[in-house]
């Protein structure tokens, strides 16, 4: 039972890390798209 609890805690931390990295990637990609869009407007 204790092993299952440890696994759940580890899994939750892992999931949070993945979600944080995913959110960071999404914001980075959207920023790149915005910059490319504005560069197109400038040209």
HELIX and SHEET records of a PDB file:
HELIX    1   1 UNK A    2  UNK A   42  1                                  41    
END                                                                             
